[in-house]
Amino acid sequence: MQSGGSHIDAIIRQEKRRIRDQILEMYIRNEVDRREAILFIPPGELRS
């Protein structure tokens, strides 16, 4: 069993991943500007 702290860390990492995925999909659909998307996604991972 994970300690409380590592369990919380895992949840936070998972939630950040979900946000990142949502932002990436919104960027691909042109719903989010590149300047906003790079706040959540490294510029090298964004398509031009």
PDB file of N, CA, C, O and CB in Angstrom:
ATOM      1  N   MET A   1       0.844  -1.189   0.000  1.00  0.00           N
ATOM      2  CA  MET A   1       0.000   0.000   0.000  1.00  0.00           C
ATOM      3  C   MET A   1       0.879   1.238   0.000  1.00  0.00           C
ATOM      4  O   MET A   1       1.913   1.277   0.667  1.00  0.00           O
ATOM      5  CB  MET A   1      -0.954   0.006   1.218  1.00  0.00           C
ATOM      6  N   GLN A   2       0.465   2.243  -0.746  1.00  0.00           N
ATOM      7  CA  GLN A   2       1.226   3.489  -0.827  1.00  0.00           C
ATOM      8  C   GLN A   2       0.995   4.321   0.422  1.00  0.00           C
ATOM      9  O   GLN A   2      -0.068   4.267   1.041  1.00  0.00           O
ATOM     10  CB  GLN A   2       0.837   4.290  -2.085  1.00  0.00           C
ATOM     11  N   SER A   3       2.022   5.097   0.780  1.00  0.00           N
ATOM     12  CA  SER A   3       1.818   6.041   1.877  1.00  0.00           C
ATOM     13  C   SER A   3       0.859   7.123   1.400  1.00  0.00           C
ATOM     14  O   SER A   3       0.674   7.307   0.197  1.00  0.00           O
ATOM     15  CB  SER A   3       3.176   6.664   2.359  1.00  0.00           C
ATOM     16  N   GLY A   4       0.250   7.837   2.339  1.00  0.00           N
ATOM     17  CA  GLY A   4      -0.703   8.886   1.990  1.00  0.00           C
ATOM     18  C   GLY A   4      -0.124   9.914   1.050  1.00  0.00           C
ATOM     19  O   GLY A   4      -0.779  10.326   0.092  1.00  0.00           O
ATOM     20  N   GLY A   5       1.118  10.338   1.319  1.00  0.00           N
ATOM     21  CA  GLY A   5       1.747  11.360   0.483  1.00  0.00           C
ATOM     22  C   GLY A   5       1.964  10.908  -0.942  1.00  0.00           C
ATOM     23  O   GLY A   5       1.699  11.661  -1.879  1.00  0.00           O
ATOM     24  N   SER A   6       2.446   9.676  -1.123  1.00  0.00           N
ATOM     25  CA  SER A   6       2.708   9.214  -2.486  1.00  0.00           C
ATOM     26  C   SER A   6       1.404   8.955  -3.232  1.00  0.00           C
ATOM     27  O   SER A   6       1.343   9.116  -4.451  1.00  0.00           O
ATOM     28  CB  SER A   6       3.567   7.942  -2.467  1.00  0.00           C
ATOM     29  N   HIS A   7       0.367   8.557  -2.511  1.00  0.00           N
ATOM     30  CA  HIS A   7      -0.940   8.362  -3.149  1.00  0.00           C
ATOM     31  C   HIS A   7      -1.475   9.705  -3.655  1.00  0.00           C
ATOM     32  O   HIS A   7      -1.972   9.798  -4.778  1.00  0.00           O
ATOM     33  CB  HIS A   7      -1.949   7.713  -2.154  1.00  0.00           C
ATOM     34  N   ILE A   8      -1.372  10.724  -2.837  1.00  0.00           N
ATOM     35  CA  ILE A   8      -1.812  12.064  -3.239  1.00  0.00           C
ATOM     36  C   ILE A   8      -0.990  12.553  -4.421  1.00  0.00           C
ATOM     37  O   ILE A   8      -1.536  13.133  -5.359  1.00  0.00           O
ATOM     38  CB  ILE A   8      -1.699  13.056  -2.061  1.00  0.00           C
ATOM     39  N   ASP A   9       0.326  12.322  -4.383  1.00  0.00           N
ATOM     40  CA  ASP A   9       1.190  12.714  -5.504  1.00  0.00           C
ATOM     41  C   ASP A   9       0.747  12.033  -6.798  1.00  0.00           C
ATOM     42  O   ASP A   9       0.728  12.658  -7.858  1.00  0.00           O
ATOM     43  CB  ASP A   9       2.660  12.365  -5.199  1.00  0.00           C
ATOM     44  N   ALA A  10       0.393  10.755  -6.707  1.00  0.00           N
ATOM     45  CA  ALA A  10      -0.047  10.015  -7.894  1.00  0.00           C
ATOM     46  C   ALA A  10      -1.338  10.612  -8.453  1.00  0.00           C
ATOM     47  O   ALA A  10      -1.492  10.737  -9.668  1.00  0.00           O
ATOM     48  CB  ALA A  10      -0.253   8.523  -7.556  1.00  0.00           C
ATOM     49  N   ILE A  11      -2.255  10.975  -7.573  1.00  0.00           N
ATOM     50  CA  ILE A  11      -3.514  11.586  -8.011  1.00  0.00           C
ATOM     51  C   ILE A  11      -3.245  12.922  -8.693  1.00  0.00           C
ATOM     52  O   ILE A  11      -3.824  13.215  -9.739  1.00  0.00           O
ATOM     53  CB  ILE A  11      -4.474  11.779  -6.816  1.00  0.00           C
ATOM     54  N   ILE A  12      -2.373  13.729  -8.107  1.00  0.00           N
ATOM     55  CA  ILE A  12      -2.046  15.037  -8.687  1.00  0.00           C
ATOM     56  C   ILE A  12      -1.412  14.863 -10.063  1.00  0.00           C
ATOM     57  O   ILE A  12      -1.763  15.581 -10.999  1.00  0.00           O
ATOM     58  CB  ILE A  12      -1.095  15.826  -7.755  1.00  0.00           C
ATOM     59  N   ARG A  13      -0.478  13.916 -10.196  1.00  0.00           N
ATOM     60  CA  ARG A  13       0.152  13.663 -11.504  1.00  0.00           C
ATOM     61  C   ARG A  13      -0.891  13.236 -12.530  1.00  0.00           C
ATOM     62  O   ARG A  13      -0.855  13.679 -13.678  1.00  0.00           O
ATOM     63  CB  ARG A  13       1.248  12.578 -11.381  1.00  0.00           C
ATOM     64  N   GLN A  14      -1.816  12.380 -12.119  1.00  0.00           N
ATOM     65  CA  GLN A  14      -2.856  11.916 -13.035  1.00  0.00           C
ATOM     66  C   GLN A  14      -3.745  13.077 -13.467  1.00  0.00           C
ATOM     67  O   GLN A  14      -4.082  13.188 -14.645  1.00  0.00           O
ATOM     68  CB  GLN A  14      -3.704  10.812 -12.378  1.00  0.00           C
ATOM     69  N   GLU A  15      -4.122  13.930 -12.546  1.00  0.00           N
ATOM     70  CA  GLU A  15      -4.975  15.069 -12.878  1.00  0.00           C
ATOM     71  C   GLU A  15      -4.255  16.052 -13.798  1.00  0.00           C
ATOM     72  O   GLU A  15      -4.857  16.586 -14.729  1.00  0.00           O
ATOM     73  CB  GLU A  15      -5.429  15.782 -11.604  1.00  0.00           C
ATOM     74  N   LYS A  16      -2.965  16.294 -13.540  1.00  0.00           N
ATOM     75  CA  LYS A  16      -2.199  17.183 -14.423  1.00  0.00           C
ATOM     76  C   LYS A  16      -2.157  16.608 -15.829  1.00  0.00           C
ATOM     77  O   LYS A  16      -2.250  17.344 -16.811  1.00  0.00           O
ATOM     78  CB  LYS A  16      -0.763  17.394 -13.885  1.00  0.00           C
ATOM     79  N   ARG A  17      -2.017  15.292 -15.924  1.00  0.00           N
ATOM     80  CA  ARG A  17      -1.983  14.633 -17.227  1.00  0.00           C
ATOM     81  C   ARG A  17      -3.309  14.844 -17.956  1.00  0.00           C
ATOM     82  O   ARG A  17      -3.330  15.124 -19.154  1.00  0.00           O
ATOM     83  CB  ARG A  17      -1.687  13.124 -17.067  1.00  0.00           C
ATOM     84  N   ARG A  18      -4.407  14.706 -17.227  1.00  0.00           N
ATOM     85  CA  ARG A  18      -5.720  14.897 -17.848  1.00  0.00           C
ATOM     86  C   ARG A  18      -5.877  16.327 -18.358  1.00  0.00           C
ATOM     87  O   ARG A  18      -6.385  16.545 -19.458  1.00  0.00           O
ATOM     88  CB  ARG A  18      -6.840  14.567 -16.849  1.00  0.00           C
ATOM     89  N   ILE A  19      -5.443  17.291 -17.567  1.00  0.00           N
ATOM     90  CA  ILE A  19      -5.527  18.693 -17.988  1.00  0.00           C
ATOM     91  C   ILE A  19      -4.682  18.906 -19.234  1.00  0.00           C
ATOM     92  O   ILE A  19      -5.121  19.546 -20.190  1.00  0.00           O
ATOM     93  CB  ILE A  19      -5.065  19.641 -16.852  1.00  0.00           C
ATOM     94  N   ARG A  20      -3.455  18.363 -19.219  1.00  0.00           N
ATOM     95  CA  ARG A  20      -2.555  18.493 -20.366  1.00  0.00           C
ATOM     96  C   ARG A  20      -3.203  17.909 -21.617  1.00  0.00           C
ATOM     97  O   ARG A  20      -3.167  18.524 -22.682  1.00  0.00           O
ATOM     98  CB  ARG A  20      -1.209  17.793 -20.083  1.00  0.00           C
ATOM     99  N   ASP A  21      -3.793  16.724 -21.489  1.00  0.00           N
ATOM    100  CA  ASP A  21      -4.438  16.082 -22.636  1.00  0.00           C
ATOM    101  C   ASP A  21      -5.609  16.915 -23.149  1.00  0.00           C
ATOM    102  O   ASP A  21      -5.805  17.040 -24.357  1.00  0.00           O
ATOM    103  CB  ASP A  21      -4.919  14.678 -22.259  1.00  0.00           C
ATOM    104  N   GLN A  22      -6.384  17.481 -22.231  1.00  0.00           N
ATOM    105  CA  GLN A  22      -7.519  18.311 -22.635  1.00  0.00           C
ATOM    106  C   GLN A  22      -7.043  19.565 -23.358  1.00  0.00           C
ATOM    107  O   GLN A  22      -7.616  19.951 -24.378  1.00  0.00           O
ATOM    108  CB  GLN A  22      -8.367  18.694 -21.413  1.00  0.00           C
ATOM    109  N   ILE A  23      -6.000  20.201 -22.835  1.00  0.00           N
ATOM    110  CA  ILE A  23      -5.460  21.408 -23.474  1.00  0.00           C
ATOM    111  C   ILE A  23      -4.927  21.071 -24.860  1.00  0.00           C
ATOM    112  O   ILE A  23      -5.155  21.818 -25.812  1.00  0.00           O
ATOM    113  CB  ILE A  23      -4.340  22.039 -22.605  1.00  0.00           C
ATOM    114  N   LEU A  24      -4.216  19.948 -24.981  1.00  0.00           N
ATOM    115  CA  LEU A  24      -3.674  19.554 -26.281  1.00  0.00           C
ATOM    116  C   LEU A  24      -4.800  19.341 -27.294  1.00  0.00           C
ATOM    117  O   LEU A  24      -4.700  19.800 -28.432  1.00  0.00           O
ATOM    118  CB  LEU A  24      -2.828  18.271 -26.147  1.00  0.00           C
ATOM    119  N   GLU A  25      -5.861  18.656 -26.894  1.00  0.00           N
ATOM    120  CA  GLU A  25      -6.980  18.448 -27.806  1.00  0.00           C
ATOM    121  C   GLU A  25      -7.637  19.770 -28.190  1.00  0.00           C
ATOM    122  O   GLU A  25      -8.010  19.964 -29.347  1.00  0.00           O
ATOM    123  CB  GLU A  25      -8.010  17.516 -27.176  1.00  0.00           C
ATOM    124  N   MET A  26      -7.781  20.675 -27.231  1.00  0.00           N
ATOM    125  CA  MET A  26      -8.361  21.986 -27.520  1.00  0.00           C
ATOM    126  C   MET A  26      -7.465  22.774 -28.464  1.00  0.00           C
ATOM    127  O   MET A  26      -7.961  23.483 -29.340  1.00  0.00           O
ATOM    128  CB  MET A  26      -8.586  22.775 -26.223  1.00  0.00           C
ATOM    129  N   TYR A  27      -6.150  22.657 -28.295  1.00  0.00           N
ATOM    130  CA  TYR A  27      -5.205  23.345 -29.178  1.00  0.00           C
ATOM    131  C   TYR A  27      -5.322  22.795 -30.604  1.00  0.00           C
ATOM    132  O   TYR A  27      -5.352  23.559 -31.569  1.00  0.00           O
ATOM    133  CB  TYR A  27      -3.749  23.187 -28.652  1.00  0.00           C
ATOM    134  N   ILE A  28      -5.387  21.474 -30.726  1.00  0.00           N
ATOM    135  CA  ILE A  28      -5.507  20.848 -32.045  1.00  0.00           C
ATOM    136  C   ILE A  28      -6.783  21.309 -32.743  1.00  0.00           C
ATOM    137  O   ILE A  28      -6.791  21.488 -33.961  1.00  0.00           O
ATOM    138  CB  ILE A  28      -5.494  19.311 -31.918  1.00  0.00           C
ATOM    139  N   ARG A  29      -7.860  21.502 -31.983  1.00  0.00           N
ATOM    140  CA  ARG A  29      -9.137  21.967 -32.547  1.00  0.00           C
ATOM    141  C   ARG A  29      -9.193  23.487 -32.684  1.00  0.00           C
ATOM    142  O   ARG A  29     -10.243  24.042 -33.007  1.00  0.00           O
ATOM    143  CB  ARG A  29     -10.295  21.493 -31.676  1.00  0.00           C
ATOM    144  N   ASN A  30      -8.073  24.160 -32.442  1.00  0.00           N
ATOM    145  CA  ASN A  30      -7.986  25.626 -32.521  1.00  0.00           C
ATOM    146  C   ASN A  30      -8.921  26.334 -31.543  1.00  0.00           C
ATOM    147  O   ASN A  30      -9.403  27.431 -31.822  1.00  0.00           O
ATOM    148  CB  ASN A  30      -8.298  26.082 -33.929  1.00  0.00           C
ATOM    149  N   GLU A  31      -9.170  25.710 -30.416  1.00  0.00           N
ATOM    150  CA  GLU A  31     -10.009  26.320 -29.386  1.00  0.00           C
ATOM    151  C   GLU A  31      -9.175  27.059 -28.344  1.00  0.00           C
ATOM    152  O   GLU A  31      -9.701  27.852 -27.563  1.00  0.00           O
ATOM    153  CB  GLU A  31     -10.864  25.255 -28.707  1.00  0.00           C
ATOM    154  N   VAL A  32      -7.864  26.790 -28.338  1.00  0.00           N
ATOM    155  CA  VAL A  32      -6.933  27.417 -27.398  1.00  0.00           C
ATOM    156  C   VAL A  32      -5.764  27.971 -28.195  1.00  0.00           C
ATOM    157  O   VAL A  32      -5.224  27.290 -29.066  1.00  0.00           O
ATOM    158  CB  VAL A  32      -6.441  26.401 -26.305  1.00  0.00           C
ATOM    159  N   ASP A  33      -5.376  29.191 -27.903  1.00  0.00           N
ATOM    160  CA  ASP A  33      -4.239  29.831 -28.552  1.00  0.00           C
ATOM    161  C   ASP A  33      -2.931  29.166 -28.111  1.00  0.00           C
ATOM    162  O   ASP A  33      -2.829  28.663 -26.992  1.00  0.00           O
ATOM    163  CB  ASP A  33      -4.213  31.340 -28.231  1.00  0.00           C
ATOM    164  N   ARG A  34      -1.943  29.169 -28.994  1.00  0.00           N
ATOM    165  CA  ARG A  34      -0.639  28.569 -28.681  1.00  0.00           C
ATOM    166  C   ARG A  34      -0.038  29.170 -27.412  1.00  0.00           C
ATOM    167  O   ARG A  34       0.541  28.451 -26.598  1.00  0.00           O
ATOM    168  CB  ARG A  34       0.329  28.756 -29.856  1.00  0.00           C
ATOM    169  N   ARG A  35      -0.174  30.495 -27.241  1.00  0.00           N
ATOM    170  CA  ARG A  35       0.389  31.156 -26.053  1.00  0.00           C
ATOM    171  C   ARG A  35      -0.217  30.608 -24.769  1.00  0.00           C
ATOM    172  O   ARG A  35       0.461  30.525 -23.745  1.00  0.00           O
ATOM    173  CB  ARG A  35       0.162  32.668 -26.127  1.00  0.00           C
ATOM    174  N   GLU A  36      -1.484  30.238 -24.823  1.00  0.00           N
ATOM    175  CA  GLU A  36      -2.127  29.651 -23.649  1.00  0.00           C
ATOM    176  C   GLU A  36      -1.725  28.189 -23.483  1.00  0.00           C
ATOM    177  O   GLU A  36      -1.478  27.733 -22.366  1.00  0.00           O
ATOM    178  CB  GLU A  36      -3.652  29.771 -23.758  1.00  0.00           C
ATOM    179  N   ALA A  37      -1.661  27.463 -24.583  1.00  0.00           N
ATOM    180  CA  ALA A  37      -1.347  26.036 -24.525  1.00  0.00           C
ATOM    181  C   ALA A  37       0.040  25.781 -23.945  1.00  0.00           C
ATOM    182  O   ALA A  37       0.230  24.810 -23.213  1.00  0.00           O
ATOM    183  CB  ALA A  37      -1.446  25.422 -25.913  1.00  0.00           C
ATOM    184  N   ILE A  38       1.021  26.644 -24.261  1.00  0.00           N
ATOM    185  CA  ILE A  38       2.379  26.394 -23.766  1.00  0.00           C
ATOM    186  C   ILE A  38       2.505  26.617 -22.260  1.00  0.00           C
ATOM    187  O   ILE A  38       3.548  26.318 -21.679  1.00  0.00           O
ATOM    188  CB  ILE A  38       3.365  27.286 -24.493  1.00  0.00           C
ATOM    189  N   LEU A  39       1.471  27.130 -21.632  1.00  0.00           N
ATOM    190  CA  LEU A  39       1.474  27.208 -20.170  1.00  0.00           C
ATOM    191  C   LEU A  39       1.349  25.811 -19.564  1.00  0.00           C
ATOM    192  O   LEU A  39       1.752  25.590 -18.422  1.00  0.00           O
ATOM    193  CB  LEU A  39       0.326  28.114 -19.669  1.00  0.00           C
ATOM    194  N   PHE A  40       0.792  24.870 -20.328  1.00  0.00           N
ATOM    195  CA  PHE A  40       0.546  23.516 -19.844  1.00  0.00           C
ATOM    196  C   PHE A  40       1.353  22.454 -20.578  1.00  0.00           C
ATOM    197  O   PHE A  40       1.585  21.366 -20.052  1.00  0.00           O
ATOM    198  CB  PHE A  40      -0.909  23.198 -19.960  1.00  0.00           C
ATOM    199  N   ILE A  41       1.780  22.778 -21.804  1.00  0.00           N
ATOM    200  CA  ILE A  41       2.455  21.804 -22.661  1.00  0.00           C
ATOM    201  C   ILE A  41       3.752  22.409 -23.168  1.00  0.00           C
ATOM    202  O   ILE A  41       3.753  23.538 -23.658  1.00  0.00           O
ATOM    203  CB  ILE A  41       1.546  21.372 -23.847  1.00  0.00           C
ATOM    204  N   PRO A  42       4.866  21.676 -23.060  1.00  0.00           N
ATOM    205  CA  PRO A  42       6.131  22.205 -23.586  1.00  0.00           C
ATOM    206  C   PRO A  42       6.000  22.532 -25.078  1.00  0.00           C
ATOM    207  O   PRO A  42       5.401  21.761 -25.827  1.00  0.00           O
ATOM    208  CB  PRO A  42       7.280  21.189 -23.360  1.00  0.00           C
ATOM    209  N   PRO A  43       6.558  23.676 -25.515  1.00  0.00           N
ATOM    210  CA  PRO A  43       6.421  24.102 -26.912  1.00  0.00           C
ATOM    211  C   PRO A  43       6.829  23.033 -27.923  1.00  0.00           C
ATOM    212  O   PRO A  43       6.230  22.951 -28.996  1.00  0.00           O
ATOM    213  CB  PRO A  43       7.243  25.334 -27.143  1.00  0.00           C
ATOM    214  N   GLY A  44       7.822  22.221 -27.611  1.00  0.00           N
ATOM    215  CA  GLY A  44       8.267  21.185 -28.534  1.00  0.00           C
ATOM    216  C   GLY A  44       7.233  20.105 -28.790  1.00  0.00           C
ATOM    217  O   GLY A  44       7.321  19.386 -29.786  1.00  0.00           O
ATOM    218  N   GLU A  45       6.252  19.981 -27.904  1.00  0.00           N
ATOM    219  CA  GLU A  45       5.218  18.961 -28.064  1.00  0.00           C
ATOM    220  C   GLU A  45       4.010  19.466 -28.844  1.00  0.00           C
ATOM    221  O   GLU A  45       3.137  18.682 -29.218  1.00  0.00           O
ATOM    222  CB  GLU A  45       4.772  18.466 -26.711  1.00  0.00           C
ATOM    223  N   LEU A  46       3.957  20.769 -29.087  1.00  0.00           N
ATOM    224  CA  LEU A  46       2.828  21.335 -29.825  1.00  0.00           C
ATOM    225  C   LEU A  46       3.113  21.303 -31.315  1.00  0.00           C
ATOM    226  O   LEU A  46       4.225  21.592 -31.757  1.00  0.00           O
ATOM    227  CB  LEU A  46       2.538  22.776 -29.365  1.00  0.00           C
ATOM    228  N   ARG A  47       2.110  20.953 -32.070  1.00  0.00           N
ATOM    229  CA  ARG A  47       2.248  21.001 -33.529  1.00  0.00           C
ATOM    230  C   ARG A  47       2.140  22.444 -33.983  1.00  0.00           C
ATOM    231  O   ARG A  47       1.409  23.241 -33.394  1.00  0.00           O
ATOM    232  CB  ARG A  47       1.170  20.120 -34.230  1.00  0.00           C
ATOM    233  N   SER A  48       2.862  22.766 -35.019  1.00  0.00           N
ATOM    234  CA  SER A  48       2.798  24.131 -35.578  1.00  0.00           C
ATOM    235  C   SER A  48       1.602  24.299 -36.468  1.00  0.00           C
ATOM    236  O   SER A  48       1.390  25.378 -37.021  1.00  0.00           O
ATOM    237  CB  SER A  48       4.062  24.461 -36.358  1.00  0.00           C
TER     238      SER A  48
END
